[in-house]
Amino acid sequence: MGEWGFLSSLLDAVQEHSPMVGRFWLVVMLLFRILVLATVGSDVFEDEQEEFVCNTQQPGCKPVCYDAAFPISHYRFLVFHVVVLSAPAALFVIYAVHQAAKPGRGARPVQACYVGSVVARVAAELAFLAGQGLLYGFRVQPLFVCRRRPCPHRVDCFVSRPTEKTVFILFYFAVGLVSALLSLAELAHLLRKGRRREAEEPGAPPRANLTV
Amino acid sequence: MNWGVFEGLLSGVNKYSTAFGRIWLSLVFIFRLLVYVVAAERVWSDDHKDFDCNTRQPGCRNVCFDHFFPVSHIRLWALQLILVTCPSLLVIMHVAYREAKAQRRRAVEGDNCRRVYLDPGKKRGGLWWTYLLSLVFKAAVDVIFLYIFYRFYRNYTLPHVVKCELMPCPNIVDCFISRPTEKNIFTLFMVVTACICIMLSLIEATYLIGKRCRECLGAQREQSREHRRDCALSPAESPETGGQVFQGVDYKPPTASIPASTPQDEEALP
């Protein structure tokens, strides 16, 4: 669980540059995604292969059927999801620190980079929501019927804790929806603020502070 | 990221809480979070592995376990702890928002500008409502989870043996739950602490509302007394309260000369 500490401290560094909506997104990300994944998620999916049972004694049938049932585990998919969502924020922090080291460059490049990171984040959120729905659906079935070699015939395989896993992926999908809406709200807010600033002072340089 | 970082996030809540809020926070950290991390997780760690059914039929154990434990206690408690502490973070964020606003105003107008908030951490105006709503939400979350536990696990207890006849079990099969007594003790402990936390939240909400009502009535009485005394004054001299009756939690009606700052400064914007 300690490996998530690096990511959470990186995300913390972004909040200095974020408006209020962005900070809400960060809280949702840290609490409802990373913390839940690290504590609840890892336990729910820990024994998924060990407790995946097939109604056969044929050696090799169980691993082959598990691979057919879960080409990529839900848990790994969600971890990948978190990492991809954190990437734009991390890149922004690196760029902001790099720009801060060079005085006199103005705030416009940093601001543009932040808006770009929010756009990338929105795209990633929507893509993963669609991916989660298409790949896994919204229910983990308790029974998986397997016909792959070397299984001798149609074999019934039973998934461990299907209800708990269903609740967990539904919860994660709901958090994903909330997170996507917050990201969209933040993007709208940033674009509106930028347009308003341009209208008020068309020639003046933008202020460095991105916060509300 | 682990529960330690979570505790770090919440340690800032202490500053903006009432005495009841601090007791609630201590209760949650010591009797719920610590017990969960140190003890409860270990008790439930082998719940699936040691769930034994009196059959060799593959799949029967999985299906029966899923039926009798749709969502494990330990997962529900983790979600409950996360959700119940979220509202406190909202209070911190509201205070941070106020501080940022005051800072921006100072940056724009200089250090001698009119202060929007005398103390961004004082529960006045919008922050009072945020705090009150956070208390209601915390109590509601605990109540909802207690109800969920009651629906899933009758009387909050687990039997030693359960009978299962779901497919593919060939007949009515006896399944044995691992460590049922220990699990019952921990479940009852967590239920009792949740009930105490609900009561504390409700008492705190009542205290806040009562205090605010008392101050409003006190201000109204003071205002009517001032109005009767000053009814001969010219219209240019406004009463000290300036018509404001919605004062802060710590507002004390002035008894001496008119203070330097106007009452509008004391009333915080959301």
Interface residues (C-beta under 8 A of the other chain):
Chain A: M1 G2 W4 G5 L7 S8 M20 R23 F24 V27 L30 L31 F32 I34 L35 V36 A38 T39 V40 D43 V44 D47 E51 V53 C54 N55 T56 P142 L143 D156 C157 F158 V159 S160 R161 P162 T163 E164 V167 F168 F171 N209 T211 V212
Chain B: M1 N2 W3 V5 F6 L9 E41 H48 K49 Q57 P58 G59 R61 N62 V63 F65 D66 F69 P70 V71 S72 I74 R75 A78 L79 I82 C86 L89 M93 A96 Y97 A100 R104 P168
